[in-house]
Amino acid sequence: MRAIGAIYGCSMAALELRHLRYLLAVADHGNFTRAAEELHVSQPTLSQQVRQLERTLGVQLLDRSGRTVRLTDAGAVYADHARRALRDLAAAERAVHDVRELTRGHLRLGVTPTFTAYLVGPLAAALHARHPGVGLTLVETTQDRIEAALLADDLDLGIAFAGPHPPGVAATALFTEALGLVTGLPRAGRAPGPLPVSSLQDEQLALLSGDFATRGHVDDYFARHRVTPRIAVEANSVQALTEIVRRTPLATVLPDAITHDHPHLTPVPLDPPLPTRTVTLLHRQGAYRSAAALAATELVHELARTRGYTPPR
């Protein structure tokens, strides 16, 4: 795949994709040594290839004068185009190999942690049942990382929550998710009816860690009602929270869909209830949509309907 520079009006018969990848690796690491380790090449080879690229272009792309190697102004402009070129080529390769009948293909899906507990399993099962030739790469991470991966073309789809989203990320509403307080066992002696949120002032809770959207949603609710529960446990896994609550007197906050799927969890209605939030399907705006991505999009909408999730408002 030579002469990619011709895309941008340059005569570069000797330019190969590795020149672009080498430049971007150095720019990302700010260091030739770490970039060479990532690329599995020697540092002299890497340096030579980048200098060859600069000679071909007739411009300096890297500032090597400081402790950290940085892109020059010209290098920053070129790197931006190089990233887009490599991303478009990767999309072109997927398009060439994409089989419309879905006898094969691949889906790269990113989800925030709560969906692993109640949506990912049914979605993966439905995808495999209908399209067994389609592979699935699942990434569980935070919403901002999902959005960054979509923009970088490292993911095809993401399941997260309504915006604001960065420019270039498109969102389609799937359903409305309700959250509630959950304990492992019914509390003896508790008065019937919803529990006033003020009662949580002295409650010990186990919650998701602060880098997840769910935690921010819960913290905002407590702050709005001037309640500061004691956070006894923080976890980065919904499964860990359900096990902790099951085996301790601690309470947590989970989506109602998870609570309904676990008979050992007891919902405790709150007054006022936690605000609902809109679950969204994310993709990169204007990106090529593979057959696998289109099939998954249809399936996740279908699952939201058949599992009785509340339609988006």
TILUM-213443 format. One record per atom (N, C-alpha, C): residue in one letter; x, y, z. Coordinates in steps of 0.05 Angstrom, whole numbers, plus 5000, padded with zeros to 4 digits. Atoms other than C-alpha are relative to their C-alpha. Layout:
BEGIN
aXYZ
...
//
This chain:
BEGIN
m501749765000
m500050005000
m501850255000
r498049785002
r504950534975
r498650254990
a500949745011
a504351264956
a497550105011
i502449894987
i499051435006
i500150315001
g499849725000
g501752135006
g498850134975
a501349895024
a498852224936
a497250095006
i502749924992
i492152284971
i500050305007
y499849724992
y494552964996
y501650174980
g498849845021
g497653194931
g503049995000
c497150014999
c504852984946
c501049774982
s498850215016
s509352574900
s501849845018
m498650154979
m511652024948
m500149704993
a500050285008
a513051384911
a501249825021
a498650164981
a517551154967
a498649985027
l501449994974
l512651305024
l498449755004
e501650234993
e509650705059
e498550055026
l501649964977
l504650625114
l501750005026
r498450014976
r510050465164
r501250285007
h499049744994
h512751175157
h498050165017
l502149864986
l506151455181
l499749885029
r500250134974
r505650945238
r502350075018
y497649944984
y512751085260
y499850295010
l500249724991
l511651845262
l497950035022
l502149974980
l505151775301
l500849875026
a499250134975
a508251295351
a501950195015
v498249814986
v513851795366
v498550235011
a501649774991
a508852365371
a498449925025
d501750094977
d504451955419
d501749965025
h498350064977
h510251745464
h501850235008
g498249794995
g514452375458
g502849905005
n497450134994
n520451915458
n500549784979
f499450205020
f523951495405
f500349725012
t499550264988
t525850945454
t497449855005
r502650134994
r518750795478
r498449944975
a501350055025
a516050865408
a501149754986
a498750235013
a521150365382
a499249745014
e500950234985
e519249875438
e497249914992
e502750075007
e511949915420
e499849894972
l500150095027
l513349815346
l501749754994
h498250235003
h518449255358
h502050044978
v497849945019
v523849595317
v502250125017
s497849874986
s530649855336
s499750314999
q500249715000
q531250585355
q501450134976
p498849895024
p536250735299
p498349974975
t501750055023
t531550425248
t497650205000
l502349814998
l525750845274
l500950284993
s499049735005
s529851485273
s500550044971
q499349985028
q532251345203
q497550024983
q502449995015
q525251215177
q498550275002
v501349744996
v522451855207
v501550224985
r498449805015
r528252265177
r499549964970
q500650055028
q526851935110
q497350134992
l502649875005
l519652175115
l500350304999
e499549715000
e522052875132
e501450094974
r498649945025
r526752875072
r498149994976
t501950035022
t521152635026
t498150244999
l501949774999
l516553195050
l501450264997
g498549755001
g522053715053
g499450185022
v500849834977
v519953955122
v500649845025
q499450134975
q521853815194
q497349955014
l502550084987
l516153435229
l500349985030
l499650044971
l519253325298
l502050205011
d498149834985
d522653805347
d501449825019
r498550194983
r528153385378
r501850155020
s498249844984
s531453955417
s499649985030
g500650024972
g528053845484
g500249715011
r500050264987
r527653265533
r497949824988
t502250145012
t521053075500
t499950074971
v500349965029
v520452985425
v497150094994
r502749905006
r514653405399
r499750054971
l500649935028
l511253535333
l500450304996
t499949725008
t512954185298
t497250084991
d502649915010
d507154605272
d499349844975
a500550165025
a507954265204
a499549715007
g500450274992
g508553595239
g497249955011
a502750034988
a502053705277
a497949984978
v501950005023
v498353855212
v500249744985
y499750255015
y501353255177
y499049765016
a500850224983
a500052785236
a496949985000
d503050005001
d492652985236
d499049864975
h500850135025
h492052785163
h500849714999
a499050285000
a496152155174
a498149835017
r501950164984
r491451925230
r497549954984
r502550045015
r485452035186
r500449804977
a499450185022
a488751675128
a500149715009
l499850274989
l490451065170
l497249905009
r502750084991
r483451055200
r498249944976
d501750055023
d480151105132
d500949744985
l499150245012
l484550545105
l499149755015
a501050224984
a482650095163
a497149954995
a502950025006
a475350245150
a499649874972
a500250115027
a476450085076
a500549705000
e499550294998
e479449405093
e497749855012
r502350134988
r473549245138
r497749994980
a502249995020
a468749455082
a500449794979
v499450205021
v472249005031
v499349725010
h500450274989
h471848405078
h497249965012
d502750014988
d464848565103
d498249834983
v501850185015
v459948015083
v497250085008
r502749904994
r452848275077
r498249795013
e501650214988
e449947595094
e500849935028
l499050044973
l453947625159
l500849715005
t498950274995
t456946935149
t502750035015
r497649934984
r463147275179
r500050305003
g499949724994
g465047955205
g500950035029
h499149954973
h466948285270
h498850265010
l501249774987
l463848775319
l501750085024
r498549904977
r467749215368
r498150185016
l502049874984
l463149435424
l501150095027
g499249904974
g464549875484
g497650065017
v502349954982
v459949905544
v501050115027
t499349934972
t459950245612
t499149775018
p500250254984
p459949755670
p497249905006
t502750104992
t452549735688
t498949814979
f501350165022
f450749435620
f501249724998
t498950275000
t455448845629
t498349825018
a501550164981
a450948625686
a497249924990
y502750085008
y444348605648
y499450024970
l500749975028
l444748785574
l502049854982
v498050115018
v451248515545
v499549704996
g500550295003
g449547775559
g497849944979
p502150055020
p442847785522
p500750104972
l499249905027
l445848205465
l501949814987
a498050195011
a451747735456
a498749744992
a501450255006
a447147125458
a498350034975
a501749955024
a442347425406
a501850034975
l498249975023
l448147625361
l501249734991
h498950265006
h451246935365
h497949814988
a502150175010
a444646585354
a499350064971
r500849925027
r442946975291
r502350014980
h497749975017
h449947095264
h502549875013
p497950134986
p454646565292
p502850054988
g497449955012
g460146755243
g501250275007
v499149734992
v460747465272
v501549985026
g498549994975
g466147555324
g499350265015
l500649774983
l465348035382
l502450065018
t498149904981
t470548445418
t498650195019
l501549844980
l467548735482
l502050155018
v498349844982
v470849305521
v498250135021
e501449884978
e468149515589
e501750235011
t498449784992
t470550215606
t498250245005
t501549764994
t468450925623
t498950134974
q501349885024
q464051345577
q501950174984
d498249835015
d469451845559
d502049844984
r498250175015
r474051285538
r498649864977
i501650115022
i468550975496
i499850204977
e500349795020
e467451635461
e502750054985
a497449965013
a474951725449
a500749774981
a499450235017
a475551025421
a498350004975
l501749975023
l469651145374
l501350204980
l498849805017
l473051775348
l502649914987
a497550115010
a479551405339
a499649754982
d500750235015
d475950845302
d501049745012
d499250254986
d477950335355
d497549845009
l502550134994
l470550165368
l498050064978
d502149965020
d464550085322
d497550135014
l502449914986
l459050205374
l500750035030
g499849974971
g458350425446
g497350015012
i502549984985
i452850355497
i500650155026
a499449834977
a452850915549
a497550175006
f502249834992
f448551505570
f499850254984
a500449755015
a445652135540
a502050215009
g497949815001
g450552705529
g500350185025
p498949915025
p453653185525
p502249824989
h497950175013
h457952815475
h501950184984
p498149845015
p464253065440
p499250024971
p500649985029
p463653315368
p501049754985
g499450245016
g463552725320
g498849755011
v501350234989
v459952245366
v497050044999
a503049995003
a452652105348
a498749815020
a501350164980
a447751835399
a497149954992
t502850075004
t441051465390
t498949895026
a501250084975
a436551385450
a498949714998
l500950274999
l435150655469
l497749955019
f502150044980
f431150645534
f500750185024
t499649854975
t430350985601
t500849815023
e499150174978
e434250685659
e499350135027
a500649914973
a431750745731
a501949885019
l498150104980
l436450685790
l498549995027
g501350024974
g434550485861
g502049905021
l498450104978
l437450335929
l499449705004
v500250294999
v438749595940
v501549905025
t498650144978
t440449166001
t500049704995
g499950295003
g442048436009
g497749865013
l502150124985
l436648276059
l498050215009
p501949814990
p430148606081
p500850105028
r499349884974
r431349086139
r497749975020
a502050044980
a427648876201
a499450265014
g500849764985
g423649416235
g499850254983
r500249765016
r423749896176
r497150064994
a502849925004
a417350286168
a499349954971
p500850045027
p413250116106
p500050264984
g499949775018
g413450576046
g502850094993
p497349905008
p419150956013
p501750105023
l498149914980
l425351116054
l500750294993
p499249735005
p426551866060
p503050014994
v497249995007
v433152046027
v501750105024
s498549904977
s435152406091
s500949785019
s499350234984
s435451726125
s502749884992
l497450115009
l441651556084
l502450155011
q497849854988
q445752076122
q501849825017
d498450174982
d447951526170
d500349724988
e499850265012
e447750946120
e502749954988
q497550085013
q453950576097
q499449884973
l500650095027
l454050476022
l502549894986
a497950095019
a458150095970
a499250104973
l500649875025
l458450475905
l502249964979
l497950005021
l461950475838
l501950235004
s498049804996
s468350875837
s499350254984
g500849745010
g468251605818
g500550054971
d499549955029
d470751535746
d497849884983
f502250115016
f464251205724
f497550195001
a502349825002
a458051585701
a497949955021
t502150074980
t453451215749
t500750135027
r499349884975
r457351475809
r499550305000
g500649725002
g456852185785
g497150065002
h502949984999
h449352095776
h499049985029
v500850054972
v448651835847
v501050235018
d498949794984
d453252365877
d498450264997
d501649775006
d449152915843
d497449995016
y502550044986
y442852635874
y500350065030
f499549964972
f445752625944
f500650305006
a499449724995
a448553325937
a497650184998
r502449845004
r441953595912
r498249995025
h501750034976
h438553335976
h501650035026
r498349944977
r444353526022
r500449765018
v499650254985
v445752816043
v502949904994
t497250105004
t452852536053
t500349735014
p499750274989
p452551786065
p503049935003
r497350104997
r458851426087
r500549794979
i499450195022
i461951076027
i502149805012
a498250204987
a464850446059
a501649854980
v498650155021
v466750105994
v499650144973
e500149925028
e468350345924
e501049774983
a499250225018
a468849845867
a499750094971
n500249935029
n469849875792
n498649774985
s501450225011
s465349275780
s497249975012
v502750044989
v457849195786
v499749735012
q500250274989
q458648455798
q501250005029
a498849984973
a463248615858
a498050135019
l501949874982
l457949085886
l497749815008
t502350184994
t452348565881
t501049785020
e499050204981
e456748055917
e500550125028
i499549874975
i458748545971
i497450055015
v502649944987
v451548755984
v498749745009
r501250264993
r449348035984
r501149895026
r498750134977
r454247856039
r500550195024
t499549804979
t454448496082
t497450155005
p502449824995
p449448986113
p500050254982
l499849765016
l451649506062
l497850014979
a501849955022
a446949816012
a501550114976
t498849885023
t448450035941
t497850114982
v501949895020
v445150375881
v500549854974
l499850165024
l443749945820
l497750074981
p502349985018
p439449985757
p497949795008
d502150194993
d432649665769
d500249744984
a499850245016
a433949185712
a501949795012
i498250184987
i439748875751
i498649885025
t501350094975
t435748835816
t497949794993
h502150195008
h430048475780
h501149734992
d498750265008
d434947945754
d501349865023
h498650124977
h437747795824
h498049985023
p502050034978
p432647505873
p501250045028
h498849964973
h437647575931
h500450305006
l499849724995
l437548335923
l497250115006
t502649884992
t432048745957
t499950294994
p500249715006
p429949415928
p498850155024
v501049834978
v428749975978
v499150274986
p500849755013
p424450535948
p500950255015
l499149754988
l427051235961
l498050224994
d501649765003
d423351885970
d501750255004
p500950055028
p424552245925
p501749794986
p498450205014
p426851715876
p502350124986
l497749915016
l433451755840
l499050074972
p500849935027
p432752105773
p500749774980
t499450195021
t432351655712
t502050124981
r498149915020
r437351705655
r499549854974
t500550115026
t437151565581
t502549844990
v497950175012
v441250985553
v500250054970
t499749945028
t444151125485
t502049814986
l498150155017
l447550755428
l501750214986
l498249815010
l453751135406
l501549894975
h498350075022
h457551135340
h501350254990
r498649775012
r462351585302
r498450114977
q501649885021
q458652075259
q501449984973
g498950025027
g459651945185
g501849774995
a498250235003
a463551305197
a498649784984
y501150245013
y462650685155
y498749825020
r501450184981
r457550235188
r500049724987
s499750275010
s459349505178
s497349855003
a502450174998
a454048965169
a499749905029
a500150094972
a455848715239
a498950225018
a501049784983
a454749405269
a497150064995
l502849965006
l448149485233
l498249785013
a501550224988
a445848795257
a499850045030
a500049964971
a447848955329
a498250245007
t501849774995
t444249625325
t497149915000
e502750105001
e437849275304
e499449825024
l500550184977
l438648745359
l499750145026
v500149874974
v439849225416
v497450165002
h502649874999
h433549625397
h497849795005
e501950224996
e429748965394
e500049905029
l499850094972
l432348745462
l498750205019
a501249804983
a430249405493
a497049985001
r502950035001
r423149275469
r499149745013
t501050274991
t422548525484
t500549965030
r499550034972
r425648585554
r498450205017
g501849824985
g420649125573
g501350245012
y498849764990
y425449695585
y498350254993
t501649765004
t422050375591
t501050154976
p499149855023
p422150735524
p501250275007
p498949744994
p426251375521
p498050224999
r501949784999
r422652015538
r500750204978
//
